[in-house]
Amino acid sequence: MTTIVRVRTTDGDYALPVDRVREVRSVVGLTPLPEARDGVAGLLHLGGNTITVVSVLSRAGAHVVVIEVDELTFGLLVDEVTGVEQVADDAVGPSPVGQDRPMVDGVLMTTEGVVLRLDVEALARWLAT
């Protein structure tokens, strides 16, 4: 079994590994980054640090999911967090083909429809380059 955090944007439903999610914050206080590259929403003050918030799923959102991958902490802009749940490991299908930036590493079929599992390590590598 794998535990995931489910999030939603206007474009769909997504899953994140719970062990990579540090917290969920309001988007209040998000500061735009001048000349930000495509996919970067801005900066958010977090404790004594400032983190970059990415908008690869949605250009606007009400919440920021704070993700930690190794030494990198960053935020993911989403509309809402819909829950935390366990899924069987064999319930996750393979990564879909056709991605320009391979950010989805698996597909879950649920009674509500398709849920795309995000590869947060790939997202962190993209952000760090």
N, C-alpha and C positions, 0 to 999 in steps of 0.2 A: 504494500500500500504506500501511496505517496500522498502527502498533504499539500494542497494548493490553496492559494488565495485567488478567488474569482473577482474579476473587475469587468466593467462594461464601459464602452464608449458608444457614440452614435453609430459607429461602423460595425460593432460586434462585441462578442464576449471573449475574454482572454483569461488565461491561468498563469500564475506565477508560483514558483516553488516557495513554500512558506518559510523555509530556512534562509532565504535570501531577503525576505521582507523585514525591515527594521520597524517601520511604523507607517501610519497613514496620517497625512496632514491636510489641512484646508489649503486651498490655493491662495488664500489671503496672504499678502506679503510677497507674492511672486514679482520679482523685478525683471523687466525685459532686459536682455543683453543686447547692446548696440552691435549691429553687424553680425548677429548670430547666424551660424550656418543653418541650413534647412534641417528641421527636426529638433532644434533647441528652443525651448520656450522661454528660458530665463534662469534666474538665480533665486534661491530661497535660503533664508537664514535658518540654520539648524543648530541649536546649541551655540557653541562658540565658533562654528564653521559656516561656510557658505557652500551650498551644493548646486550643481547644474541640474536643471529639470528638463527632461526631453519630452518632446511632443510628437513622437513617431506614430502614436495611435490616434491622437486627437489634437487639433489645433487649440481647442479650448476645453476646459474641464473644471470640475469643482474640487477635485482632490488630487493630492500628490502621494503616490506610493513611494516610500523611501526604500531603496534597494541597496544592499551591500554585496559587492563582489570583490573578494580579496581586500585590497587596500582602498578600493574606490567606492565611495558612497554617492549616489545620485538619485534623482527623483524621476518618476514616470507620471505624466499627466493623464488622468482618467476622469470619466464622468462620475462613476460611483464604484464602490467596493460592495460586491453583492454577497460575499461570505467566504468562509473557510470550510473546506471539505476534504474528505479522503477519497481517493480514486484508486482502483486496482491498477497495478503497473501495466497489465496487459490491455487495459482499456484505452491506452494512449496509442494512436496510430502514428505512422511515420511522418517525418517532416514533409510538407508539401513542396512540390517543384514549382518553379516560376518566380521565386523571390529575387528581387533586385538586391536587397540587403537581407541575408538569411537571418531573420529574427525569430521565426517560428520553428520550433524543433519537434512539434508533435500536434496531433489533432485528437480531440475528445469528442465523441458523439454522446450527447445527453438528450433527455426527453425534451429539452427546450431548443435543441439544435446543436450546431457546431461551436465548440470552444477551442480556440487556438492557444496552445501552450507556448509562452515566450521563452526564448533562450536568453536569459539575462546575462550570461557570460559573453555571448555574441554582441549583445547590446552594449555591454561595458567596453568591449574591444572597439566597437564602432565609435563610442563616445571618446575614448582615449586617443584615437588617431587624429 
